[in-house]
Structures are given as structure tokens and as C-alpha cells.
Amino acid sequence: MKIGIVGSGRMGSALGRLWVAGGHDVCFSYKRDDRQLKRLADETGAKWASVRDTVADADVVLLSVHWSRIDDALEQAGDLDGKIVLNSCIPLNDSDTMQVVGRETSGAEYLASKWPRARWVSCFNTAPSESMPNVFARKGKPSPPQQMLYGEDRDAKTIAGQLARDIGFEPVDLGGLANGRYVEPFAMVTAVLAYETPGGPSLTYRFEKL
């Protein structure tokens, strides 16, 4: 599958590396310095390109930029009509300390309202990037960690779920985008556990009904 990464920072580069290892055709874009993009592509065996070219050539797009860069990144992306876009962004302020969207809507709903013809699925926003290599390393073992995803397009969610399995997660379908109002605050809980408690940031989760 051709996967275009818009936002090749910690999460975008972590997922892109693992999708390349899993046999996908990955193209990186949107990083501060094109030299960093080229280095990332050379290290992984992937490609790099402008945001517009990356999106145009992709079967699936991963959007993984800071919330303050959303408008700029998607303006560069161009036509999103019919594209499956996996959104890993949480609507945080510049210091990453508070959500700037919530209660009456969510970041996921905001994106779908502004770019309604894209096929949005929110995912990869509830576990830190540092956990991804460890999840991949134990892929295939019993009781895999879970990854929540949500969106309105059932087929797009099926593809997102398979890409989550390719990393080593068990996808959990949480329904529509409105449930982002609950998931996005939960992502802040996982951030606190990952970065502010002992044991390191490689944090995952698994829900069990007893």
C-alpha cells in the first residue's frame, strides 16, 4: 500500500519506519528541513517529496503534525477528496499542556467539518511514539496492545485497522468521530502516564471486560 506521511516528526517517522519494514511503500513529507526528510528516507528505504506530491500519490495519508500546523499542512496537501486520511493529531496549545478544542466538538470533528470530502479516521493518537518499535517487536504474540480508532467511513476504518495490525496492535473501533470528544482527553492521560511517571514513555494499553 502507498502511504503518505504528512508530518515526519516523532510519530510520523516512527510509524513510517515500521510500515516500510512491513512491506508498505512509504513517502515522507512536511519536516522543517528537506535534508532531514532525505536522511529519513535514505535510512528507511522510503521516499520523500513535497506534501502535495506525497498526498496525490498515496492510497492512505497519515496526518501527524502539531495542531498549530494543521491549516498549513492541509493547505499544502491540496485536494483531499476521497482520500483516506488517518489523523493522529490531538488539538493542543503550543506548549502541549491544554486542549484547545473539546466538550461541544473534537479535533476529529473539526477536521471533518473543514475538509468534509476526505475519509477521516482518527487513530495512533493514544499511545506515544516511543511505544511503536516495542509493539512491532512483539507483533504476533498473545494479548496485543490495543489502538483505538474512530470515524464515519466503515471501509476506511477497515484499512486503518489493518495498518494498526501491521504495527502489532489490535484495533478497537469506537464508532463515529464524535467519540473523539472522549478519546482526545484520554490521550492526555496516556501522555501523563508515559512522560510523568516512572518506567519510561513506551506505554500501551489494553481494555478487558471481566
N, C-alpha and C positions, 0 to 999 in steps of 0.2 A: 504494500500500500504506500502511496506517496503522501508523506506527512510534512506539512509546512509549519515550522516553528516561528511564531511572531513573538519575539521576546526571548532572547537566548541568554538569560541570566541563570540564576541557580536552578530554578525549577525547569525552565525550558531546556537548558543544556543537559540536566540530569535525565529527563525523560527522553530527549533526543538520542543521547548516547545509548540508552538501553533499547530503544526501538531499532536503532541501527544494528545492535547486537542480536536483536530478534529477527533480523532479515528485512526490515522495512527500508524504504527509500526516503531519507530524511533530508530536508533542506532547512538550514538555519537562517534567520534574519533578525533585524532590529536589535542591535547592540551598539554601545557607544562608539566603538571603533571597528571599522571594517577589518583591520588587521587581526583583532580578536576573533571575529567571525571566521576569517580564513584559517586561523590557527585551530579553532574548534573543529572546523570541517576537516582539516588535514589530520587532526588527532583521531577523529572518529570514522573517517572514510565517508563522511556525508558531503553534502554540497552547501553552498551559501549563496545568497542572492539578495536583491532588493526585496522589500516587503511585498510590493505589488507583484513581482515575478514569482515570489515564493507562494503567495496565495493563489495566483492564477493557475499554477501547475499542480496544486495539491488536491488530493482526494479528501483529505481531512486537515483542518488547520487547528493548531494549538495556540490559543491566545494566553500569553503568560508574561504580562507587563505590570508594572506598578499602576495602581488605579489613576494616579495623576497623569499617566501617559496613554490612557485608553483612547482618548479622542485623536491624538496624534498618530498612534499606531494604526487605528482603523481608517483614518483618513488616507494614510499611505497604502492601506491594503486594497483600496478600490472596491470593485464590485464583489459583494458577498452573496449575491442572490443564489440560493440553492446550495451554498457551501455548508458542510458540516463544520461547525466551529466549537471546539472544546474550550470552555472558559475556565481557567484555573485562578482567576483574579478574585481577590477579596477587596471590597471597597473601603480602603483605609486612608487615613490622612497621611501627610508627608512623613510624619515621624512613626508611622505604623502603630500608633497607640490607641486610636479610636476609629470606629466605623463611621463613615460619612453618609451611608445610606442604610435605612433599616426601618423596622416597625411596619410602616404602611407599604413598603415595597422592599426590593432587594437589589443587589448589584446585578444579579442574573436577569431580573425583570427589566431593569433599566437598559441593559444592553439589547435585549429583545425588542424593547419599545423603540429604540433608536435605529436599529438595523433589523427590521422585522422579517426580512426575507431570507436571512441566514437561518440555518438549522442548529440552534443553540443547544448545547449540553454542558452543564457545569459539572466539573469533576477535577480530581487532582488538586483540590484546594483545602483538604482536611488532613493532610499529612505532610510533614516538612520534606524538603528536597533531599535532606541528608538520609532519609529512610529509604529512598528509592533503590540505591545499589544493594542494600541488605535484603529488601523484598525480592529483588531479582535473583539474588544469590540463593535464596531458599525456595525459589519457584518450584512447584510440583509437590511440595511437602504438605502433610495434612494440616487442616485448620489455617488456611492462608489469611493474612490480614485483609480487612475489607476496605473498599473505597466507595464512598457514596457518590452517586450521580443523579442528576435530575434535569428534566427538560420535557418539552411537549411532543417531540418527534420520536415516535417509537423506534423507527428504523435507525435514526441517528444514535439513539441510546444503545441499541444493539451493537453498533460499531464501536461506540465508546467503551462499552463493556468488554468487548473483545480486546481492545487496546489496553485496557486495565489488566485483563488476564495475561496479556503478553508481558507485562511487567512483573506479574506474580500476585496480583490482587484478586480477591473475589468481589465483583461489583455488586452494589446494593442499590436497586432502583428506588428512589424516594419519590417518584411521581413528577409533578409539574414544577415549573420554575418558581412558583410562589413559595415553595418549600425552602427556597434559598433564604427566606427570612429567618429560618431556624438553623440552617446549615452554616451560614456565614458567621453567626456568633459562636457556633460550635468550633469553627476553625480557630477562633481566638483562644478557646480552651486548649486545643491541641498545641497551639503556639506557646502558651504559658507552660504547659507540661514539658514541651520539648526544650525550651530555652531558659526556663527559670527554675527548674527542679533538677536534682542530681540524676546522673545516668547518661547524659548526652542527648543530642537532638534527634537521634534515629528512632522516632516514635511512630507506632502504628496502633490500630485499634481493631477490635472485633466484638460485635454485638452478639449476645447469645440469649435466646428465650428459654428459660428454665421451666 
